[in-house]
Amino acid sequence: MRRMKNKVLSVVAAGTLLLGAVPSIASADTPKVQSIPQGTGPAVLQNANYFGDLDPDTSITVDIVMKVHNKDALKHFINETVSPESHHYRKYLSTHQFKAKYGARPNQINTVTHYLRQFGISSKVYDDNLVITATGTVSQFNKAFSVDIKKAKFKGKHFHATKKQPKAPKNVAENILAILGLSDYSNFKSLAVKRPVEIKQKDNSPEGPLSLDPKDLIKRYNVQPLYDKGAKGQGQTIGIVTLANFNPEDAYSFWKEEGIKVKPDRIKVTNVDGGSNWDGYEETSLDVEQSGALAPMSDINVYVGPNTDPGFVDAYAQAINENKAKQISVSWGLSETAIIDSVNQKVESPEYAEVFNQLYMQAAAQGISMFAASGDAAAYDATRTPGTYQLSVDNPADSPYVTAAGGTTLPWHTTTKTGVKVSVDDERAWGWDYLYKYFDSLGYNNPQGWANKYFSGGGGGFSAFFDTPDYQKGVPGVNSYTAVKQWEPSSDYTSVQRVTPELVKGTGKGRNMPDLSMDADPYTGYKVYLSDPGKQGSNSQWAVYGGTSFVSPQLNGLTALINSADHTQVGFWNPQIYHFAKGKNSPFKPLNTTGSTNDNLFYTGTKGTVYNQATGLGVPDVASLADHFAHQWVKPGPKRPGPDGHDHH
């Protein structure tokens, strides 16, 4: 894999702001004012160094995100679209229908846009009536929301922010979920990983590390029967939401070199809010190359948003409201711990996560299959940001309305020049504890070495933001776990000590992650074709990468393939795949071996279960999965629960 960079992108965590002063336009006749949740949490806002006024004429873009209308009914409808016994089965909404049923009411939108116009702020309302993108000057936003936007610095990062909590008249504020963009502090990162050290072999072992092609995935996960039926992704559009630019010609070169005949001129790039820079372009490149390789006759729409809160939201809003791509993936993320800073201390609040969750609910109602990478820091997602050692999972994959893509390691063997035998006999949860002896032999067994090299693996665990969805309840292994304890964090989670591994058991709560897994380990990783940023064809070369960044777009491409194979639109995966996994002839192979040969540095398998927090439901037999999607039928027996908690016959 390419010398993958752990790219940090611009998007922020969410926090709730308290009541403050009346907006500047207030008079004796002004209605009551109400605070509005802002995107960036108090840990950043209160501890940043504010060192100067921002030019009042500086133009900024802010997203005002409205609350979904009739959320419980929306949950119920989503479940019916994937329940074969419902008359709404696979009868999805258009964007216009979603707006009419579940978007903010027109009078609520008009109240907000009229209020903004009073200050000279222009606005664009997305078709779903959920996202309002507002553009104005610093001075205009300061007056509209009684804030004071200044230059700021936090942990070496320069940005603009306001320490004051935004507020507006109650009739404006009461239907707003959150405001994003008054601060442009952000921490989202690409979930792509490089090999931290090359393994120098004692001999020329042919068994690893591995550098794989799409044909290896096709063989490993039994995709070929779909191609044999004539499926190639024809008639489908793949959507990629990303925060970095890329060279489209690199993707065409990749497919050509791999011998994959693809639809010509298939890539369409939409630069949302002006697009982005090249920081993380490897991520966008591999997303397009991998998804497009598996569905070679599909179109690919790439939505490139800037490295900001509104940029990320707007890229999603553009993709979902266009409603052209019936499968969309993202491979950028941030730990829940970074968003809340500490779940236990409640430093941040979950409005930020709910902004994305609402968009994913819209996607599900429109029959769009959504995928997100589950993270590459194993069970310790917070070690990437903010750099602490509590168990944590990744956002936005934590949403119950996204299929969270986990990671495995494929079998490989070698003996290193330091005399360490590396042996992975069976596909296992990706966790680099199987390489610890090798890392130790290179002198990395110290706190700095641990932080830089030891904490990598497939993301998984329990969400602190979202409850256990009903489609997970009753699935053997959900909300209970077996784990390999090999690290002991300090009481404040800022440091960690290595301990003798021991098996422990416990229970958890919240949305369990991931949902399923495929190969993601950089040492059994995939080839990527790259040229210099912005210089197509310059210094073109192959590299090998890994990370759950691969699994998310691969599942995206496989969905396009499945949809084309059966001329259908499978929609929201999760309630369906958990139902399949509990039945006979499951299309998933649970990886439920217990112990250090199958863990993501903490969670491992449990014998006899269907699910574990290291690999989810396990690895798919794609042909069998497609057959399950195509041949669901109503069987007598117990009702089937959905994410809304309602039973359905």
N, C-alpha and C positions, 0 to 999 in steps of 0.2 A: 504494500500500500504506500502511497506517497508519504513522504515524510510529513505525516499529517500534523497540522498545527491545531492546537486547541484554541480555535479562534473565539474571541470574546466579542459579541455583538451588542448593539445598542437596543435594549428594551428594558423596561423597569419593573420593579416589584410594587405591589399595591399596599397602600396603607389607608386607614380611615382618619380623617381630619375632624377636629372638634369644632364646636360652634365658636364663632369669632365675631368681629365687628360687622356692622351693617355695610352693604355695598356703598360705594362713594356717591351713587345717585340718590341715596336715601333721602327722604324728606319726612315731614310729619305724616304725610299720607301714604308713605311707602308700606306695602304689605310686610308681614312678618318675614324674617329671613331665616334661611336654613343652610347648614353646612352641606358640602358635597364631597364625597370621597375622592381623593386625588390619587394619582398613579403611584407616586413614590412614598414609601413609608417613613415614619418618624425617625427610625434609626439613622437614616441618611439625612433627612431634612433638619433634624434637631442637632446633629453632630457635625454637619458640614461647616466649613469655614467660609462665611460670606464676606467677600472682600471688595465689592464694588457694584455700583449700579450698572445694569445693562442698558445700552442705548435705547431710549424709549421708542425710537423709530424702527428697531429691529423687528423684522417680520418672523412670526412663529406660527406653527400649525398645531392645533389642539383637537383632540377627539372628545366629543361629548357623547357618551354611550348611554342610551336610554334603556329602561327596564323592559324586559319581555312582558307582553300583555297575556294574562291567563296562562301562566307557566304550567300549572298542574294539567290543564287540558292539553297543552303542547306535549308534555311528557306522555300522556295517555295516547295521543295520536301517533307519536313516534313508535311506540311499542306495537301499535296495531299495524303499522306498515311492514313489520317484519314477523308478524304472526299469521301463518297460513290460514288459520281459522277465522280471521277477521275479513270483513268485506273491504277494508282499506289496505289489504295486503298488497304491497308493491304499487300502491296508488299514491304517488307522492305529490307534494305541492309544488307549484311554480313559485318563483320569488314573489310575484304579485299576490298570489293566494296566501303565502306566508305573511306578507305585510298586512293583508286584510284581517287575518285571523289572530296573529300573534305579535305583530309589530306595535310600536307605540301608536296611540291614537293620533289622528291628524291634528286635532286641537292641541295635543301635548307637544307635538313637533313644532307647530306654528308658534306656540307660546315661547319656546326656546329660541327659534330663529328670529322672531320679532324682537325679543330681548337683546340678542346679539347685534341686530341691525341698529339699535339705539346707540351703540358705541362705535359703529362703523365697521363691525366685524362681519365679513362675508362667510357664508356657510354652504356646504354641499351635503345633501341628505342622501344616504345610500338607499337603494330600492327597498330594503327590508324595514325601513323606519326604525332601525336600532342604532345606527352610527351616524352622527353628524360631524363632519370634518369642518372645522372653523379656522379661518385664516385672518390674522390681524396683527397689529403691532403690540409690542410689550406694553406700551402705555394704554392701549385699548383694553387688553385683557386685565391689566392691573385695576382699571376702573370697573370693568364689568363684574369681576369676582372679588373685589376688595383684597387684592393680593399685592405683593411687592416683589416682582421677579428680579433677582440679582445674579451676578456672577458668583459661582460657588466652587468649592474644591473639597473632595472627600476621598481619602485613601489614594491620593495622587491623581485623581481623575477630575478634570475641569468640566463644568457643565453649568447650565442655568437652572435656577430653582426658586421657589418661594417658601419661606418658612411659615408664612401665614396660611391658614386654612381657607380655601375658596368658599364663598357663599354667594347666594343669590336669593331673590324673593322666593317665598315658599312655593308659589304656584309654578315657578321655573324649576326649582331644585327637586321637588318631591318625586318627579318621574325620572330623574337622572340616576343611573347606576354609578357612574364614575366619570371623572375628567382625567384624560391622559395627555400629557404634553406640556403642562405648565412647568414641569421639570423635564429635562432631556437626559437625566442620569439613567444609565441602563447597564445590564450585565449579561444579556443573553449570549450564549455561546453555541458554536457549531458542535454537534455531537459526533465528531469524527476524530479518530485516534491514530497516532502513529506508533510504530514499535519503539519503545524508549531506548532499547539497545538492540543491536543486531546480534544474533546468536552465532558465535563462531564455533563451527563443528569440529569435532576431533577427526572425523572422516567425512567423506562426501555422501552423507546419508540422503537418500532420495525421498525420504518421508516427511520432510518438513524443515523449516517453516513452509507454509503453503502460500502460493500466489494464484488465486482462482479466477476463472472466467465465468460468464453467465451459463455456459454449458454445464459447469460443475454444479451450480445450483439446480439447474433443470434435472440433472440426474439424481442429485441427492434427495430432492424433495418431490420427486415423481411428477414433474410438470409435463413430460413429453406426450402423454395421452391427449392433452388438450391441443397440442400442435397437430397431432395425428388426426384429430377431428376437423382440422382446417382453421382452428382459431389462431389469430395473429394480432388481436386487438383492434381489428378493423371496425370502424364506426365509433370508436371510443376516443375520448380525450382525457389525458392524464394531466392533473394539475400539480404544480410544484410551488409551494409558498416558501420564499427564501429571503435572506437579508444581505445577499452579496451578489455582485455581478458575475458573469462568466463568459467564456468564449464558446458560442454555439458550435463553431466548427470543430472544437475538440470532441464533442459528442458524435458528430458525423464521422470523424476519423476513428474514434473508438469502435463504432459499429462496423465500419469498413474493415478495420484490422482484425476484428473478431469474426469476420465472415458473416455478419448478420445483414440481410437485405432489409432495408427499412423504407418506409414511405418517404418520398422526397419532400423537402421544405416543410417538415412536420413541426418545427419548433417555432412557437410564437412567444416573444418576450413582451410583457407588459410592465413598464416602469411605473410603479405606483408612487404617487407623491414625489416624482422626480427620480425614483430608483435609488441605487446604493452605490457604494464603492467596491473595491476588490478584496477587502479584508474578509477572507473566508470563501474565496471563489472556488477553492477545491471542493467545498461542500456542495455548492450548486452544481458544479460539473458532475460529480459522482451521482447526485440525485437524478439528473437528466439521463446520464449514460446508463445507469442501472435500470431505472424504470422503463426506459425506451427499449432496452435490449430484450426485455421479457415480453413486451407487447409491440413488436416491430412495426405494425401497420397502424398504430394509434397516433393521434396528434398529441403534442405536448405543449401545454400552456404554462409558461413560467412567470410567476408574479413576484417581481423584485421590489421589495419595500426598503426604505431607508432604515438606518440603524437607530430607530427611535421607537418610542411607545406607539405613537399614532401610525408610524410606518408599518409596524408589524400587524397592528389591528387592521389597518386599511388594506394591506396585502391580502389578508384573509377575507375581509369584507368584499373586496373586488372579485376574488375567485368564487366565493359562495354566491354572491348576488348575480354574477354573470350566469351561473348555473349551467355552464357548458361542460366542465370537467365533472364526471360522475365518480371520480376517485381523486383524492387530494392528499398529499403527504407533506410533512415538515420534519426537518432534522435539526432544528435549533431548540434549545431548552435552557432551563434554569432550575436549580433545586428549590423545592418548597421552602427549605430553610433560608435560602437567600431572600425569598419573597417575604417570609414572615420573620426572618432573622433568627428567630428561635420559636418553635411552636409552643414550647412551654411558657416562654416569657411574653408571648403575644405582642411582639414588637411590631409585626405587620398584620394586616387583615386581608381577608380573601377576596375583596372586590375585584382586584386585578385578575385573579384566576377566573372569576365569574364572567368577566367581559368576554374572555375566549370561550368559556363554556356555553354562553348564550349563542355565539356564532356556530359552535359545533352542534347545538340543538337545531338551529336553523338548517344546517347541512343535513342532519339526519332526517328532518321532515321533508327535505327536498330529494332524499334518496341518494345523497352523496356519501360514499364510504371515506372516512377520515382516518389517517394514520399519523402517529407521532413516535419518534424515537424515545425510548424509556430512559436513556442516559448511559454513560460509559464509566461511571465511578462506582459501579457495583451497588451494594446496599448503602453506600456512603456517598450519596450524591452531593452532599454539602461540602465534600473535600475540594470540589472544583470552585464553587462560590457558595458561601463566603470563606471557605478554607477551614471548616470545623469538622468534627468527627462523630456527630450523631447520625443515627440511621435516618435516611431521608430519601424521598423519591423526586422525580423530575416533573416540572410543569413545562408545556401544556399536556403532556401525555397522561397526567393524572385525571383529566376530565373523564367522567363516565361515558361521554359520548364520542370518545376517540378510542381507536384500537391501539393500545400501547405495544410497541414492537420491542421485544427483549432480545438478548443475545446469547449465543452458544459458542463453544469451541469444538472444532472437528478433530477427529483422531489424527495424531501425528507423533512422531518419535525422533529423537536424536540424542547424541552424546556430545556435550559441549567440550571445548578445549580445556575448560577448567575441571573436566571430569564428572560433571553433573549429568545424570541421565534424565532426560525429559520424556515422559511417557503419558500420552493421553490415548487410552485404549478405545473409548467409546465417546460419542458426542455427549458433551456435558455442558452444564451451565458455565458461561464465561466468567471466570474469576482467576486472576493471575497468581493465586496462591500456589498453583502448580509450578510456577516459575520462581517461587521465593528462594529455593535453594540455589538456583543459578544467580539470582540477583545478589544473594548473600555472598556467593563466591567471588563476585566482582567488587565487594566492599561497600554495598549500598545499604547494609543492615544498620541504619542509623536514622534519626528523625528526618533529616533532609532527604535521604534516599527513600524512606517510606512515603513521604509526601509526593515526591516526584515520580515514583515508579510503581509502588506496591498497590495503590488503590485504583485499580482498573477492573472493570467487569460489566456485565449486563445489569442495567438498573432494575430494581425491584424492591417491593416492600409494601407499606401501607400509607395511603394519603392522609394528611392531616387536614386537608381542605374539604374533601368530598366523602360522604357516607358510602358504605358498601351498597352498590346498586343491587336491585333485586335479582338481576340475571346472574349475579355471583352467589347469592344466598343459597344455601343447600348444596353447593358444589363441594365434594370432599376435598379438604385442604384449604379452602377459603377461610380466612380469619383464625387460622391456627398455623403453627409452623414448627419445623425442626430446623435448627441452625448450628453452624460451626462457629463457636466463639473463639476468635484468635486475636482480637484487639480489645483493649480496655481504654476507653476515653477518659480524660480527666473530667472533674465535676463540671467544668465550664465548657467542655468539648473543644478547647483550643489546642490540646495536645493528646497524644495517644501512646500507649505502651503495648508492645507485642507480648502475648501470653501463650502458654501451651494450649494448643487447640483442644476444645472439648465440645461435645454435643449438648445442646440445650433445647428445650421445648418451650413453647409459649403460645399465647393468643394475641391477636391484634384486632384492630377495627379500622374502618374506612375503606375506601376503594382499594382493592388489591391490585398490584401491578407486578409484572406486565400481563398482557393477555395471551400472547404466544411468542415464540422465539424462533430465530434461525441464526445461522453462523454470523458472528460479528467480531470475533477475536482478530486483531491485526496480525497475529502470528499464523492464522489460517484465513487471511484476508483476501480481498479482491483487488484486481488491477484497475487502475484509473489512468486515463490519458489526459495529459495537461500540457499546455503551452504557457508562455509568460502572460501574466495578467494584462489584458488589453492589447495583446500583441499576438493575434491568432497565427499559429504556425511557427512562432519564435521559440527556439529551445524546446520543441515538443519532445516529451518523454513519457515513459511508463513509470508509474509508481504503484505502491501497494498500500492500501489503507484498510482500516477496520472501523468498528463502532456500530452501535445500533442505528447510526446514520444510514447505513446500508440497508438494514432490514425494513425500515419505513418506506423508502421508495421502491424496494423490491416488492413489498406487499401491494403497493400502489399499482405497479405494473402487472402483477399477478391478478389483481382485481379486474383490470381492463381486459386481461386475457379471459378470465372466467366469464365476464359479462358478454364478451364477443362469442365465446364458445356456445353459450346457451341463449343468446339474443335476449338478455334480461338485464336487470339492474338490481343487484343484490342489496344495495343500500347499507344501512347501519349493521356492521358485522356482529357486534358483541352479544346481543341476546341470542342470536342464531348460533354462534359458535359454541357458547356455553351449553346450549341445548343439545347440540350435536355431541359434545364431549361427554355428556352424561349418558348418552344412549349406547346401544350396541353398535359395533363397527365404527367406532369413533374415528374421525379423520386426523386425530392428533395422537402422537406418541408421547405420553407423559415422561419426563425425565425425572423419575422419583427415587433414584438411587440416593441413599443417605450417606453423608460424610464429605470429606475434603476432596474427593474425586468428582464432586458434582455440587459446587456451591458458588455463589456470587460474593464471596468473602464473608458472608454471614448466612443467608438463607440457603437451605439445601432441600433435597427431596424427602418425601415420607412415603414409605411403602404403602401401596393400596390406594393412594389418593389420585385424584384427577388433576389437581392444581397444586402448584407451589409458587412462592414469591421469588424464586430465582429464574424460572423459565415460563411461568404461567401455565397454560394448558399443555405446553410442550411444543414439539415441532410438527409441522403439518405434512400430510400426504396431500399435495395440492390437487391431484386428479380426484381423489376421494372427497376432498372438501368441495370442489366444484360440483360433484355429483350430489352431495348433500344439499347444497344451495339450490340445485335444479329440481330436486325430487322431494321437497318437503310435503308432507300431507298431514291431515288431521288424524290423530290416533285416539281411540277411547282411552280414558284414564284421567289423571289429575290435571287440573288447570295449569297453565303455563305462566309464571310470573314474569313481568317485564320490569324495566328500570323504574317505572312509575309506582310499583307496588300493587297494581291492579292485577287480578287474575283474568285470564282469557281462555276461552274454550277453543 
